[in-house]
């Protein structure tokens, strides 16, 4: 019997190796591990430390097999001891016998299992891993029926609070090192490590050696001493357990004191945005989640595949719920997108969908000005009458970026066919006409463009106004994978080199806010040597330029990025932050676009779209963008607003947005939870969160990511609400079900006779010159911040970066401040005071987190990236 790899799917000239496993001849590529070769023919070898996305370690030894190899004369001779199949590569003529055909291998595996269970606690009934535990399963399949161990098991004080979210029970740890290998190899955050040596010294009575164990840095474990041989002193906290039960160290991985600016919001050093993956890949119950611990049993859970809603990555997840309540989320297995990893935000931030302020009933404002619950029929009636009266003056629509493709399409069709307007814009953030032109020319209707696989094999990647670890974690992981494999080099145009930049080993090209167009223009064969070299690498096949949504804030940046891509031949991809942004563009939630990237000014495009929509005519003039809609509402030029998932604090001018909501005559809100806009709404129509509806997100690649409904619910999606509201206004929207949406989108997928849309060509604006105690503002949102999508998860919030103000060394010296001193940054609307972290960055530039506790930049300062702000030393840290 022979099992042969599909040679047609192998890279050209890939050498194949022939070997025998349990009497079955198999051909696999050279370098394949024995354990992988066995998997290809359906032979399962037990293992704990092995993981296909991690480097081989051979730490647990559970995968021992019997191996025989040909000698120089060609005689097949057995190796003297069983070998770890997870670290051994195949060789020509190798003969492998697993536990199925070799008593030696079977006995070795039973022995290793017995060894692993000697000190393992018998607490399966109370262990979070119970019921889905590889150790449980393999103890039954590859272990002894009865234990021969009669002594007292080793115990540790527990749990160690590795972070506010990750708890460690060392009793259960089998030292497979999956967690430490993931942290160092995948995330680049070695916040836990293997410590101690061997079995240790009982009672620490001789050399005070602690046994091998996983944990955060602790000098009590690692025996750090100063020059006089004394134990390194350290501040301790009772919130964390040390190696012998005493209060644990405050420092985490640092060998010395950690400044206030380098700790997370819990006071601990920041661990990782990806730490939750260590819980999922742990083969025992050693690592657990503080939020899920002792909450449920696997056999009590109902599991549903889904797509993460927090960013544009489109990561596959699994949602587990019990009795109608979501209790945890796990990473899905999708090799094309997120492989088996997700961010902690995608894993833990789900309680927002069932928060106490969840809107469950329609509400209307009565004659006393109070919002009162009502029936759907009454709410639709009031909303329809209000919109009908305002239609003559004009209605603006602000859907927000949380929508699925189906919901976004309903908003687009509702605006054009029911309200007869192009005054619609999904962008709940700073934006420009340059960005609108860029999205129309390079993004809308473009389908699947640059992919995750392209990133992993890019050769050269240039990041422009894009911090992947904060803004799209899955992109960061895939770029880092390519970097560590040696095939990808990363360069980033940014004001300072972040932790993510360091972990990507990226070339940092410093750019003060406003200078990005100048820097991008200099990346050419005629530029400075290092930029000319970068231009050459961008001209090579596979190179990509990744532009973040923040590029819209600096005039000329998107135009310069397009010009750079055109002259080098590099592929250009735009990566927004919100899950619904890409689908919203394809659905036509921009004032100048119809679905499929069709310009509203193109008569043939309007006719073609109108035929699908059964509409005689569609509005031809380009509508107002978000800024224009807000200003028109404030001045009375619009009679009503229909608002979706919008937070005024995210908008370019929060004060103007609030004034517009107060001034406009009629407001209809479609929202999941009560928000600031609810207080201005005349009609509130509750809509379903992602967990209670089926739909499709379109990720940054342009890849459709469909997901099913997780929880049984009577809540209506945006599509259903707008379909009913359209009927009340006398128009049949024709979107009763998802299939109707997909059918219409399929008809509109190929624009016919469309006018070509020119790429943007906007000149850069002059860069302001800071005076004394002035600086240019740089800002962006951190992955974990004050966003409402993270509400109700204090354990996750504890791992967020502590908000700090960042200045270059010379700028800090000019102010007379040093690390951890309080610095006040003042803008037109007010000021922000935070501790200082001196950072290597251009002078006269100050960085603040855009939406973190104590630092809501647009709301508190009234300014955005590129604006001039003033600096001063503060009396105390805010």
N, C-alpha and C positions, 0 to 999 in steps of 0.2 A: 504494500500500500504506500502511495507517495502523495504528499501534499506539497504543491509548488506555488510559490508566490506569483501573482499576476505580473508577468514581466512587462506587459504593455503599460502598466501604471507606474513602473519604476523609472527613476531618472536614467538618462542614457549612460551607458558604460558602467552601471552599478554592478559591482562584483557580487555574485551569489555564492553562498557557502552551503554545502550539503552535509547534513548530520542526521543522526537517528535519535528519536525521543520515544522511549517506551516501545521500541520496535517499529516506529513509524518514521519513514524517511521524509525529511522536510528540507526545502531550500529557502533560505532567508538571506537578506542583504548582509554583507560583511559588517561586523560590529554590533549585530543584534544580540541582546542579552538572552541567555538561555531561558529565563522566565517568560520573555516575550515570544520566543520561538515556540514554546510549549502552548502559550495562549492561542497561537494561530491555528493549532490543530485541536483546540478544545480541551487541552489538559490544564487543569487548574492546580497550581502549586500554592500552598498556604504561604502567607506573608503578612508582615505588619509594617516594616519600614519602607518597603517598596511602594513607589508611586510613579506613574508614567511621566509626570511633569516635573519630577525632582531628580536630581542626580543620584546614582546608586550609592548606597551607604553600607549595606551589609551589617546593619547595627543589631537587628533582632535575631538573625540566624535561623528564622523559622522556615526559610525556603530551601533548606539543605537537600541536595540530590546527590545521587551516585553518578560519578563521571568517569569515563574511560577515554583515553586519548591515544592516537597512533604515535609510536616513537619514531626515531629517525629511520628505522628499517621498515616502518609501516605496520609493526605489530601493535595491536590495540591493547594497552595496558591500563588497568584501573588505577585511579589516583588513590593515595593511601587513606584519605579521609573524605567524608562528604563535603561538597562545595556549595557555597551560597549562589543559587542560580540568579539572584538579582544583581550580582556584580560581575559575573563571568560571561564573557562574550563567546559566541559560538566559534568553532574551529572546524576545518574540513576533517571529516571522518570521525568526529566526536560521537560518542555513544552516551546518552543520558538516560538514566533510569530514575524516575520519580518515585514517590511513595506508593504508586500503584503497582510497580513492578519490582521494587527493590526493598527487601526487608531492612537493609542497612539504612536507606533513606527514611523509611517509615519509623524505624526505631530512633533515628536522630531527631526527627521532627517531634516525636512523642517526648523525647528527653528535653528538647528546648521548651516545649510547652509546659512541661512539669517545672522546669527552672523558672519560667516567667510567672507561674502561678504560686511559687513558694511564698512570696511576700505580698501577693495581690489580695486585697481584701475581698471577703465574700459579701459584698454589699450590693449585688446586682439589683435586688428589689428597690433600692432607693437611689440607684445610679441613673443619671440622665441618659446614659448610653444604653441602658438595659433594653433589650428587644431589638436593637439595631447595631450590636457590638460585634466587630470581627473577632475579638478575643473570645467572647461567648461562643460564637459559631464554630470557630476553629478548635476551641477546647473540646467541643463535642465531636468534631470530625477527625481531629488529629491529636487528641490528647488521651490521657489515661482515664478509665472509668472511675477510679478511686484515687484519692490523694494519699501519698505516703508520708507527707509532712506532718509532724506532730508537735513541733516547737511553736513558740510565740512569734507571730508575724511582726516584721518591722513596721513601725508607724511613724508618721510625721504630723506635727501640728498643721491644721488646714482650716480653710483654704488659704493659699497665698493669693493675695489680691494683686495680680500682675498689672492690671489696670482697673478702672472702674467697671469695665465691661467683661474682662477675662479673669476667671478664677481658676486656680490650679490646685488639684488634689494630688500631691506627690505619692501618696500610698498606691494610687492606681497606675502611675506612670510605668511603662515598660521600656523606657529609654530608646524608643525607635527613632527619635530625633526628626520626625516629620515636621514638627512645629518649628524647630530651630532652622531646619533646612529651608522650609518655605519662607521664613522671615528673612533669611540672608540671601537666598537664591532668587526668590520671586519678588517679594515686596521691597527688599533692600533695607529692612528695618530690623536689625538684630536685637530686638528688645528683650528676648529671652535666649538663654544659652544653656549648654550642658556644663555643669559645674561640679566640682568635687572630683574624687578619684576612687575607682573600684567600689568595694563594699563599705569603705570607711572604717573608722575605729569605733567599736561599741562604746558608748558613753563618752567618747572623745577624751579618753584617759591617757593616751600615750602621745600621739602626735597631733591630736585634735583634727584628724582628717575626716571630712564629711564625705559620705558616700556619693556616688554619681547621682545627680538629680538635675531636673530642669528648673530654671527659675530666673528671675531678674537679678541683675548684679547685686551682690551682697558681700561686703568684705568679710562677714562672718562665715561665709561659705568658701570664698576664694583665699582667705587668710592673707589679705593685704596688710602689710606693716610698713611703718615709716623707717627712716634711716637708723633709728635707735631700737628697732625691733618691736616697737609698740604697735598695737592694733590701730589702724587708721580710724580716727574718730569720725563720727558721722551723725547727722541729725536723724532721728527715728520718728516714726509715726505709728500710732496704735491702729490706724486704718489698714495697715499691711503687716502680715505675719512674716517674721524672719525664720531662719532655718531651724531654730530650736524653740520656737514658740514666742520669742520676745518680739517687741515691736520691730517692724521691718524698716529698712533704709528708705530715706526720702529720695536718694539720688538716682535710682534706676541704673542705667548703663554707665553713667559718668563716674570717673574715678575720684572726682572731687566735688565740692559744692556746686550746685546748679543754680544759675541765676533765675530770678523771677520770670524773666522774659523767655526762658527756654523750657518752662514747664507747661503742662496742659492745664485746663481749667480746674482740675481736681488738686493741683499742686504737685502732681507727679510729672516726671519728664514725659514728654509726648511719646507714645508708643508707635502706633501704626494706623493708617487708614484701612488696612486690610487684615487686621488681627483676627477677625472672626473666622477667616478661612482655616486657621489653626484648629479651631474647635471642630470643624466639619471633617478635617482629614485625620484628626486624632483617632487611632484605632481602638481606644479605650475611653473611659470616662474621666481622664485626667484633666482635660481642659473643658471648662463649661462656661456658659453664658450667664452672667448675673441676672439678666432679664428672663431667661428661660428656666433657670435652675429650679428643680422640683416642681415644675409646672404641669408636666404631662408625661404620658408614656407613648412610644411610637405607635402601638397598636390602638390607641385611642384617637389618633389623628387621621384626618382626611387630607390627602395631599393633592395639589393641583399645580400643573406647570403654569408659569406666568412669565411676565417680562417686567423688569425693574422700571419704576416710574420716576426716579430721581434725577437722571441725567440722560444724555443723548446716546449712551453706549448701546442700549438695546440688550442688556445682559439678561440671559436666561436665569430664572430663579424657580424655586419650588416653594409654594405657600402651604403651610400646614395649619389647619384650624381644628378646634375642638369645641363642639356644642355652639357653633356659629361665631366663635371668637378666634381670630388669628393669633397663634401663640409663638410662631417662629417662621423664619424664611431661610432657605438654604440656597446655595449656588446650584444652578442647573449645569448639565454637561452639554456644552455646545462648542465643539472644536473650532467652528468658523468665527465665533464672536468672542465670548468670554472664557472659553475653555472650561475650567472648573472653578474659576475665581470670581468673586464680586467684592465690592467695597463694603466697609462696615455700614455705611449709610444705606446701601441697598439691602443689607442683611437685617439690620436692627431697627431702621426708621420706618415702621409701618403702623404704629399706634395712632398716627394722625388721622387715619381713615375712620377710626371709631372713637374719636375724642368726644368729651362731654359737650362741646359746643357744636356738634354735628347738627346740621339742618335736616330735619326729618319731615317737616310739614311746610306747605306753601304759606306765605304770609303776605298780607297787604297792609298798607298804612291807612288807618281809619281817620275819621274827621277830627279826632283829637291829636293826630300826629303820631299815634302809637302803632307799632307793627303788631298785628294780631294774627294768629293762625286762622286759616280758612281752608276751604276745599279746593281741589285742583280746578274744578269747573269755575269757581268764582275767581281764582287767581288768574286763570287764562282770560277770563272775561275782562277783568280790570286791566290786565297787561295789554290786551288787544285794543281796548278803548283808548288807553293812554298813548299807545304807539300810533294808532290811527289819527289821533288829534295832532300828534307831533310830526307825522309823516310829511306834511307840507313844508314845515320849517327844516326838516332833515333829522335823521337819526344816525348817530355814530355807534359803531360796534367795536368793543374791545374784548376779544375772546380770551386772551392770555395764552400762555405756552404749555398748559397742562393737558391739552386735548389729544384724544386719539385721532387717527386719520378719519374715521367715520364721523366723529363729532365735528372735527374741523370742516369737513365737507358740508355738513349740515349748516354750520354757521355761514359758510361762503354762499351756499345756495339761498339761504334765508335772506341774507343781506341783499342779493341782487334781484331775486324774483319776488320777494314779499315786500321788502322796504324800498327797493329800487335805488340802491345806493352802493357806491364803491368806498364809502367812508368806513373802512374796516381795516384793522391792523392788530395782529396777534402779539406783536413785540411788547413785552412788559419790561422794558429796559431802555437804556439810551440807544438812539438809532439816528441815522442820517439818510438823506436822499442818495448819497454815494452807496450806502449799504443796500438800499432798495434796488438800485441799478445792478449792483454786484450779484445780489440774490436772484434777480430776474435773468441775468445773463449766464451765470455760472452754476447756479444751484437748482432753481425751479425746473421740475420735469426732467432732470438729468439722469434719473434712475440710479442704479448701483454704480458708484464711482470708485474711488480709492477704498480698499478694503483693509480689514485687520491683517490679512495675510500679506498684503502689499506693504504694510508698515513693518512687519517682521522681516521682510526681505528688501527693504527700501534702499539700502546702500547709504544714502544720505537723507536725513529728515531735518527740515528747518521749521522751527516753531515760531510763529509770529503772534504776539499778544495772546499767548495760549500757555497756560500752566496745567499740563495734563493730569498731574496728581490731584489737583484741586478741582478741575473742571470736567474731567472725564477719565475716571480712574482706570477703566479697562484699556483705554488707549495707552496710558502710562505703562501698564503691565506688559502690553504687547511690544511697545517700543523697547522697554528694558530687556525683554526676552531676546529681541534682535541684537541689542547692544552686547549682552553677555555672550551670545553665540558668535560674536565677532563680525557679523555681517552688516551692522547698522552703526552709523555715526550720527549723532544728534547735535544740532546747533540751535540756540534759542536767542531770539531778540527780546530782551526783557530788561527792566530796570535793575534787577538784582538776581543773583544766582541762588535759587531756592534749594531746599532739601531735595526736591524732585530733580532739579537740574544736576545736583551732585550724584544722585543715584543713577541717572541716565548717562553719567560721564560726559555731559554735554559741553560743547564749546559755548561759553557765554559771550554774547555780543552785547555789551552794555548799550542801552538806549534810554535816555530820559524821555518821559512822556512828551510826545510832540515831535520827536526826532526820528521816529520809526520810518517814515517815508524816505528820509535822507539816508538812513542806514541801509534800507533795502535797495535803494538806487545805487549805493556804493558796492553792492555785491555783484561785481562784474569783472571781466578780465582786465579792465583798466583801473580797478579799485586797489586799495591797499593789499599787500601780499596775502594776509590771512583771509581777506574777503574774496580775493581773486581765486585762491585755492578752493574756497567754499563754492564759488560760482562754477568752477570746473567740476566739482563733485555733484552739484545739482544738475549738470548737463549730462551726467551718466544715466543709463537706463535704470528705471525704477525709483529715481529720486522723487521725494514728495515735499510739498510745502503745506503745512497745517496752520490755518488761520483761525484764531478764536473770535468769538462774537465781540470781544472787547476792541477789536481793530476798528469797529465802527465809530468809536469815541474820538479817534484821532483822524482828522481830515487828511485824505491822501494815502492812508495806509493800505486800504484795500486796493486802490488803483496801483500803488507801487508793488503790491504782492502779485497782482495780475500781470503787470509788466515784467516782473522777475520770472514768473512762470513761463511767459511767452518767449523771453529771450534765452532761457536755459533749457526749455523743454520739460521741466519738472512738472509733475501732476499736482494740481491744487485742490485741496479739500478744506471745507469750512466746517468747523465743529462748534455748534451752539451748546448751551448748558442744559436747556430744558428738554424733556423727553418728547414734547409735542411740537417743537419748533420746525423740524424738517418736514413733518407731515403737514403742518399748517401751510408752509410755503407751497407744497405740491397741491394742496387743496384750494389755494387761492386766497389765503387770508392776508393779503397785502393790497393796498389801495390801487395798485396798477396791474395786478395779475388775476387771471381766472385760473381754474384748475388746469393742471398739466403745463404750467408755465406760459400760458397764452396771454399776451398783453391785452388789456381792456381796450386799448386804442385801435386794435386791429379789427376792422369790420368783419372780415371773414372769420376770425376767431370768435367774435361775438355771435355770429350767425351759427357757427358750428356748435358752440356751447349751448346756445339757445335751443337748438334742435334737440339736444339731449335733455335739456331741462323743460322742454315743451313751453318755452317762453317766447313770445312774439318779438320782444326787444329787451336788451340789457343796457344798463347805463354805460355810456361811452367815455365819459370824462374820468381821468385819473382822480381817485378820491383823496381825502386827507389822510395823512399818516397819524400815528398815535399822538404826537405832539400837536398836530393841527386839530385833531378831534378834541383834545383836552382844551385847547385855547378857544375853539369855536363854542364849546359847551360853556366855558367861563364867561364869554362875552355875549351869550344869548343867540348866537348864529345857529345853534342846533337846538331842537326842541326836546330831544330825549337821548339817553344813552342805554345801550344794552351791554352789560358788563359781565365777564366771566371771571376766571381765576387771576385777579389782579391785586397786587399789594401796592398802594400808593408810594410806600417807602422805596420801592424798586425803580420807580419811574424817574425820568430825567429831572423833573421838578416836582417833588412831592407836594410842596405848598400850592402850586398852581393846580395840581390834580385835585386836591381837597377843595379848593375854591370852585373848581368846575363842578364837582359833585354837589356842592351846596347850591350853585347857581342854576344848574340845568333844571328844566321844568319837570322831567319825568325820568326815573331810573328803574330799569329792570335788571335784577341780578340773578345769574345762574351760578350757583356755588355749592360746594360740598359742606363747608363749615361757615359759621358766623364770622364775619370779618369786619374790618373798618368800613368797607363799602356798604355793608348791611345797614349801618346806621343812617345812610343817605338814601337807601332804596325805597321805592314806592311799592314794588312787588318783588318778593324773593321767591325764586323757584329752585328748590333743592334738587341737586343732581347727584348721580351715583359716583363714588370714588372708583378707582380701577379694580379694587377687589370685588366689587359688586356688579360688574358689567363685563361683557366681552368686547374686544376691539383689537385695534392694530396700532402699534407705534411704528414710526419710521425713524430708524436711527441715523446717525451722522453719515454713515456709508450710503444711505439711500436704500437700505435693506428693510423690507417689511417684516415686522415682528409681531405676528398675531398672538393673542392670548385668550384664554377662556374665562368665564365667570367663576369665581372661587366660592363666594357665599350666596346662598339663596336670599333674594332681596326683592322688594317691590319698588326700590328706588329706580328712577328713570334716568337714562343717560341724557347728555346734552342733545343728541340727535332726536331722541323721543320727545323731549320737552319742546324743542323747536318745531318738530313736525306737528304737534298738537297746537302750538301757538299759531303756526301758519294756517292751520285749518280754521282757527277762531277768527283769523284775519281774512278768511275767504279764499285762501290759496292752498292747493294740494301740493305739498312738498314732495310727496311720493317716496318718503324714506322711512316707511313703517318698519323695515327690518334691515339688518346688515347686508343681506344679499343684494338689496336694491342699491345700496351705496356702491358696493363692489361692481355691480353691473354697469352703473353710470361711469364710475372711474375707469373701467376698462375701455369704454367708448371714448373717453376723453384722454386716454393715455398717449395717443399719437396726434399731436397738433397738425392741422392741415392748413397749408397756405399761410403759415404764421410769419409775420414780419420778424426778421432777425433782430435780436436785442443786442445793442452795443455794450461792451464792457465799460465799466466806469472809468473816467479819466478826470479825477479831481486833484487839483493842486494842493500841496501841503500848506497848512496855515503857519504864519510866523510863530516861532516858539517864544513865549514870554521870557523876559530877562529878570530873574529874581533879584531883589534888592537885599539890604541887610535884614537878617532874621526872616527872610522869605524863602520859599521853596516851591518847586513844581510838584503837584500831587500825583502819585501813582496809587492805584487801588484795584483790588478784585476780591471776589468772594472766595472764602476758604470752603473746602468741602463740607466741613462741619461748622455751622454758624448759627444764626438766629432764625433761619428759615422755618416756616410753619410746618414744613414736611418732616421736621425732626421733633415736633412737640410730643410730650408724653414719654420720652425715653431719656431719663436722667443718666442712666449708665453710659449711654452713648455720648451724651453731652459732656460727660467728664473727661472724655478722651480728645476733645476738640483742642486745637491750638489756642493757647492763651493770647488774646488780642494784644498786640504791641505796636508801637510806632517805630519805624526803621529809618535810620539816617546813616549817611556815610561818616567816616571818622572825622574828617575835617569840618563837616557841617556841625557835628556834635561838639567838637572842640570850640567852634565859634560861639555856640550857645553856652558852653561851660557845663555840659552834662556828660554823664558816662552811663554805662550799662545799668539798667534797672531804675535810673532816675525817671521821674515823671516829666513828660513833655506835653505841652498843650499845643494843639494845631487848631488854628482859627480860620474859618472861611466866612463868606458873606452872611450865612444864616446863624452861625454859632461856632462852638468849639468842641473838641474831643481831647481828653487827657488820658494818656496811657503810659505804661512803662516803656522805656527805650531799649531797643536791641540794636547796637551798632553793627552795621552790615556793610559788606563790600559792595558799594553801589555808587553811581555818579553823584557828585556833590551837588548841593542845592536841589536835591530830590528827596521827598519824604513819601514813605509808603504806609498806608493804613488798610486794615481789613475792611471790606465794603459793607458787611452786614453782620457783624459779630457783636456780642454783648458789649455795650459801651462804645460801639463804633459803627453807627449807622451813617455812613459818610454823606450820602446825598441829602438825608433828612437833617442831620445835625450841622453839617458844614454848608449845605446849599451849593456844593461844588462837585465836579467830577474829575476824571483823569485829565491831566494837562492844565488844570487851573492853578493859579497862584494862591498860596495860602501862607499865613504867617506862623512862626514858631516861637515858643517861649518856654523857659523852664518853669515847671509847675511846683507848687508848694508840696503837694502830696499826690500819690498815685490815685487815680480815680478807680 
